[in-house]
Amino acid sequence: MDVQITPEPSDAEREAVVRALESEREDERAPSPWRRAGLRPEPDQATAPRRQSRGAERA
């Protein structure tokens, strides 16, 4: 990975930053099939639940 860091870090700092950036890149990959299944809304979650009554009525 080619990165520009200022101010110029030490070799150990540069290596740590590059490793952290690569780790983040790995986390951004497409989710697993199990994760995708959990992220999809169920048919009854697509909208708000229907109200049972229209609200308060005058006495």
N, CA, C and O atoms as CSV, one atom per row, in Angstrom:
chain,resi,resn,atom,element,x,y,z
A,1,MET,N,N,0.854,-1.159,0.000
A,1,MET,CA,C,0.000,0.000,0.000
A,1,MET,C,C,0.904,1.227,0.000
A,1,MET,O,O,1.828,1.329,0.806
A,2,ASP,N,N,0.627,2.154,-0.911
A,2,ASP,CA,C,1.424,3.371,-1.023
A,2,ASP,C,C,0.690,4.498,-0.305
A,2,ASP,O,O,-0.376,4.929,-0.746
A,3,VAL,N,N,1.259,4.973,0.797
A,3,VAL,CA,C,0.632,6.050,1.566
A,3,VAL,C,C,1.641,7.154,1.829
A,3,VAL,O,O,2.849,6.921,1.863
A,4,GLN,N,N,1.119,8.363,2.014
A,4,GLN,CA,C,1.971,9.501,2.366
A,4,GLN,C,C,1.531,9.965,3.747
A,4,GLN,O,O,0.373,10.334,3.948
A,5,ILE,N,N,2.464,9.945,4.701
A,5,ILE,CA,C,2.161,10.310,6.079
A,5,ILE,C,C,3.045,11.483,6.459
A,5,ILE,O,O,4.262,11.440,6.283
A,6,THR,N,N,2.419,12.536,6.986
A,6,THR,CA,C,3.199,13.684,7.453
A,6,THR,C,C,2.788,13.988,8.882
A,6,THR,O,O,1.604,13.891,9.205
A,7,PRO,N,N,3.714,14.350,9.743
A,7,PRO,CA,C,5.158,14.365,9.536
A,7,PRO,C,C,5.683,12.945,9.377
A,7,PRO,O,O,5.032,11.982,9.784
A,8,GLU,N,N,6.838,12.826,8.796
A,8,GLU,CA,C,7.425,11.526,8.463
A,8,GLU,C,C,7.558,10.659,9.718
A,8,GLU,O,O,8.270,11.040,10.648
A,9,PRO,N,N,6.887,9.499,9.764
A,9,PRO,CA,C,6.967,8.628,10.935
A,9,PRO,C,C,8.227,7.771,10.909
A,9,PRO,O,O,8.913,7.667,9.893
A,10,SER,N,N,8.508,7.169,12.046
A,10,SER,CA,C,9.614,6.208,12.093
A,10,SER,C,C,9.180,4.964,11.322
A,10,SER,O,O,8.007,4.820,10.978
A,11,ASP,N,N,10.122,4.071,11.053
A,11,ASP,CA,C,9.793,2.852,10.311
A,11,ASP,C,C,8.746,2.018,11.054
A,11,ASP,O,O,7.827,1.477,10.439
A,12,ALA,N,N,8.888,1.916,12.370
A,12,ALA,CA,C,7.933,1.135,13.166
A,12,ALA,C,C,6.543,1.772,13.130
A,12,ALA,O,O,5.537,1.072,13.018
A,13,GLU,N,N,6.492,3.109,13.227
A,13,GLU,CA,C,5.206,3.802,13.170
A,13,GLU,C,C,4.551,3.622,11.801
A,13,GLU,O,O,3.349,3.371,11.705
A,14,ARG,N,N,5.350,3.752,10.750
A,14,ARG,CA,C,4.823,3.586,9.387
A,14,ARG,C,C,4.241,2.183,9.215
A,14,ARG,O,O,3.148,2.020,8.672
A,15,GLU,N,N,4.973,1.181,9.678
A,15,GLU,CA,C,4.507,-0.200,9.555
A,15,GLU,C,C,3.191,-0.392,10.309
A,15,GLU,O,O,2.287,-1.065,9.813
A,16,ALA,N,N,3.077,0.193,11.504
A,16,ALA,CA,C,1.850,0.068,12.294
A,16,ALA,C,C,0.676,0.745,11.592
A,16,ALA,O,O,-0.430,0.205,11.575
A,17,VAL,N,N,0.906,1.914,11.018
A,17,VAL,CA,C,-0.159,2.637,10.315
A,17,VAL,C,C,-0.605,1.854,9.085
A,17,VAL,O,O,-1.803,1.709,8.843
A,18,VAL,N,N,0.343,1.354,8.315
A,18,VAL,CA,C,0.008,0.595,7.108
A,18,VAL,C,C,-0.770,-0.668,7.475
A,18,VAL,O,O,-1.740,-1.013,6.801
A,19,ARG,N,N,-0.353,-1.360,8.536
A,19,ARG,CA,C,-1.077,-2.563,8.964
A,19,ARG,C,C,-2.506,-2.223,9.382
A,19,ARG,O,O,-3.443,-2.958,9.069
A,20,ALA,N,N,-2.665,-1.114,10.086
A,20,ALA,CA,C,-4.009,-0.705,10.514
A,20,ALA,C,C,-4.886,-0.367,9.310
A,20,ALA,O,O,-6.061,-0.735,9.276
A,21,LEU,N,N,-4.326,0.329,8.326
A,21,LEU,CA,C,-5.094,0.665,7.123
A,21,LEU,C,C,-5.475,-0.585,6.336
A,21,LEU,O,O,-6.589,-0.680,5.822
A,22,GLU,N,N,-4.563,-1.535,6.243
A,22,GLU,CA,C,-4.868,-2.781,5.538
A,22,GLU,C,C,-5.950,-3.567,6.276
A,22,GLU,O,O,-6.803,-4.194,5.648
A,23,SER,N,N,-5.915,-3.534,7.594
A,23,SER,CA,C,-6.931,-4.219,8.387
A,23,SER,C,C,-8.308,-3.605,8.143
A,23,SER,O,O,-9.299,-4.326,8.024
A,24,GLU,N,N,-8.370,-2.275,8.069
A,24,GLU,CA,C,-9.640,-1.605,7.778
A,24,GLU,C,C,-10.137,-1.973,6.389
A,24,GLU,O,O,-11.337,-2.167,6.192
A,25,ARG,N,N,-9.241,-2.068,5.439
A,25,ARG,CA,C,-9.626,-2.425,4.077
A,25,ARG,C,C,-10.239,-3.823,4.060
A,25,ARG,O,O,-11.222,-4.059,3.358
A,26,GLU,N,N,-9.669,-4.748,4.825
A,26,GLU,CA,C,-10.209,-6.106,4.902
A,26,GLU,C,C,-11.610,-6.094,5.505
A,26,GLU,O,O,-12.468,-6.878,5.099
A,27,ASP,N,N,-11.844,-5.207,6.475
A,27,ASP,CA,C,-13.155,-5.126,7.118
A,27,ASP,C,C,-14.221,-4.588,6.169
A,27,ASP,O,O,-15.408,-4.839,6.378
A,28,GLU,N,N,-13.822,-3.852,5.129
A,28,GLU,CA,C,-14.770,-3.249,4.198
A,28,GLU,C,C,-15.213,-4.207,3.101
A,28,GLU,O,O,-16.059,-3.857,2.278
A,29,ARG,N,N,-14.653,-5.409,3.080
A,29,ARG,CA,C,-15.069,-6.381,2.074
A,29,ARG,C,C,-16.545,-6.706,2.234
A,29,ARG,O,O,-17.154,-6.413,3.263
A,30,ALA,N,N,-17.102,-7.309,1.212
A,30,ALA,CA,C,-18.516,-7.678,1.249
A,30,ALA,C,C,-18.797,-8.582,2.443
A,30,ALA,O,O,-17.976,-9.433,2.787
A,31,PRO,N,N,-19.953,-8.401,3.074
A,31,PRO,CA,C,-20.273,-9.240,4.228
A,31,PRO,C,C,-20.496,-10.690,3.816
A,31,PRO,O,O,-20.827,-10.981,2.666
A,32,SER,N,N,-20.311,-11.578,4.758
A,32,SER,CA,C,-20.497,-13.006,4.505
A,32,SER,C,C,-21.972,-13.285,4.227
A,32,SER,O,O,-22.829,-12.463,4.550
A,33,PRO,N,N,-22.273,-14.440,3.630
A,33,PRO,CA,C,-23.683,-14.775,3.384
A,33,PRO,C,C,-24.523,-14.772,4.662
A,33,PRO,O,O,-25.689,-14.375,4.642
A,34,TRP,N,N,-23.935,-15.210,5.762
A,34,TRP,CA,C,-24.669,-15.208,7.033
A,34,TRP,C,C,-24.992,-13.778,7.456
A,34,TRP,O,O,-26.096,-13.495,7.920
A,35,ARG,N,N,-24.030,-12.888,7.294
A,35,ARG,CA,C,-24.241,-11.494,7.681
A,35,ARG,C,C,-25.278,-10.837,6.777
A,35,ARG,O,O,-26.139,-10.093,7.246
A,36,ARG,N,N,-25.189,-11.118,5.466
A,36,ARG,CA,C,-26.167,-10.549,4.533
A,36,ARG,C,C,-27.577,-11.016,4.878
A,36,ARG,O,O,-28.522,-10.230,4.807
A,37,ALA,N,N,-27.728,-12.274,5.248
A,37,ALA,CA,C,-29.049,-12.796,5.607
A,37,ALA,C,C,-29.602,-12.071,6.833
A,37,ALA,O,O,-30.805,-11.826,6.917
A,38,GLY,N,N,-28.745,-11.732,7.765
A,38,GLY,CA,C,-29.188,-11.031,8.958
A,38,GLY,C,C,-29.480,-9.568,8.716
A,38,GLY,O,O,-30.222,-8.959,9.487
A,39,LEU,N,N,-28.919,-8.980,7.665
A,39,LEU,CA,C,-29.115,-7.566,7.382
A,39,LEU,C,C,-30.375,-7.292,6.571
A,39,LEU,O,O,-30.872,-6.166,6.563
A,40,ARG,N,N,-30.894,-8.303,5.891
A,40,ARG,CA,C,-32.080,-8.099,5.058
A,40,ARG,C,C,-33.314,-7.938,5.934
A,40,ARG,O,O,-33.473,-8.664,6.916
A,41,PRO,N,N,-34.187,-6.999,5.593
A,41,PRO,CA,C,-35.410,-6.856,6.380
A,41,PRO,C,C,-36.392,-7.980,6.070
A,41,PRO,O,O,-36.480,-8.456,4.938
A,42,GLU,N,N,-37.106,-8.382,7.069
A,42,GLU,CA,C,-38.177,-9.359,6.885
A,42,GLU,C,C,-39.351,-8.628,6.235
A,42,GLU,O,O,-39.434,-7.404,6.340
A,43,PRO,N,N,-40.254,-9.338,5.570
A,43,PRO,CA,C,-41.390,-8.669,4.913
A,43,PRO,C,C,-42.197,-7.791,5.863
A,43,PRO,O,O,-42.665,-6.724,5.464
A,44,ASP,N,N,-42.368,-8.219,7.109
A,44,ASP,CA,C,-43.153,-7.416,8.048
A,44,ASP,C,C,-42.355,-6.267,8.659
A,44,ASP,O,O,-42.908,-5.480,9.427
A,45,GLN,N,N,-41.072,-6.154,8.334
A,45,GLN,CA,C,-40.258,-5.060,8.854
A,45,GLN,C,C,-40.073,-3.956,7.820
A,45,GLN,O,O,-39.408,-2.959,8.102
A,46,ALA,N,N,-40.642,-4.110,6.638
A,46,ALA,CA,C,-40.418,-3.143,5.574
A,46,ALA,C,C,-41.075,-1.805,5.886
A,46,ALA,O,O,-40.581,-0.768,5.444
A,47,THR,N,N,-42.167,-1.800,6.629
A,47,THR,CA,C,-42.858,-0.564,6.989
A,47,THR,C,C,-43.185,-0.603,8.470
A,47,THR,O,O,-43.014,-1.625,9.134
A,48,ALA,N,N,-43.647,0.499,8.964
A,48,ALA,CA,C,-44.052,0.554,10.365
A,48,ALA,C,C,-45.281,-0.328,10.573
A,48,ALA,O,O,-46.085,-0.490,9.655
A,49,PRO,N,N,-45.436,-0.893,11.755
A,49,PRO,CA,C,-46.613,-1.729,11.996
A,49,PRO,C,C,-47.900,-0.908,11.915
A,49,PRO,O,O,-47.907,0.281,12.232
A,50,ARG,N,N,-48.978,-1.549,11.491
A,50,ARG,CA,C,-50.261,-0.867,11.378
A,50,ARG,C,C,-50.798,-0.561,12.770
A,50,ARG,O,O,-50.653,-1.355,13.700
A,51,ARG,N,N,-51.413,0.591,12.889
A,51,ARG,CA,C,-52.025,0.962,14.158
A,51,ARG,C,C,-53.352,0.244,14.312
A,51,ARG,O,O,-54.087,0.062,13.341
A,52,GLN,N,N,-53.650,-0.156,15.516
A,52,GLN,CA,C,-54.900,-0.870,15.772
A,52,GLN,C,C,-56.091,0.078,15.832
A,52,GLN,O,O,-57.215,-0.314,15.517
A,53,SER,N,N,-55.851,1.319,16.235
A,53,SER,CA,C,-56.941,2.294,16.297
A,53,SER,C,C,-56.436,3.608,15.726
A,53,SER,O,O,-55.231,3.809,15.573
A,54,ARG,N,N,-57.360,4.494,15.415
A,54,ARG,CA,C,-56.987,5.776,14.829
A,54,ARG,C,C,-56.569,6.780,15.896
A,54,ARG,O,O,-56.171,7.894,15.556
A,55,GLY,N,N,-56.643,6.433,17.137
A,55,GLY,CA,C,-56.248,7.352,18.191
A,55,GLY,C,C,-57.385,7.608,19.163
A,55,GLY,O,O,-58.386,6.892,19.167
A,56,ALA,N,N,-57.226,8.627,19.980
A,56,ALA,CA,C,-58.215,8.936,21.006
A,56,ALA,C,C,-59.498,9.462,20.372
A,56,ALA,O,O,-59.471,10.099,19.319
A,57,GLU,N,N,-60.611,9.187,21.026
A,57,GLU,CA,C,-61.910,9.686,20.579
A,57,GLU,C,C,-62.473,10.579,21.666
A,57,GLU,O,O,-62.185,10.400,22.850
A,58,ARG,N,N,-63.278,11.542,21.249
A,58,ARG,CA,C,-63.912,12.427,22.229
A,58,ARG,C,C,-65.000,11.680,22.981
A,58,ARG,O,O,-65.695,10.831,22.424
A,59,ALA,N,N,-65.129,12.011,24.245
A,59,ALA,CA,C,-66.147,11.350,25.073
A,59,ALA,C,C,-67.511,11.943,24.844
A,59,ALA,O,O,-68.485,11.508,25.458
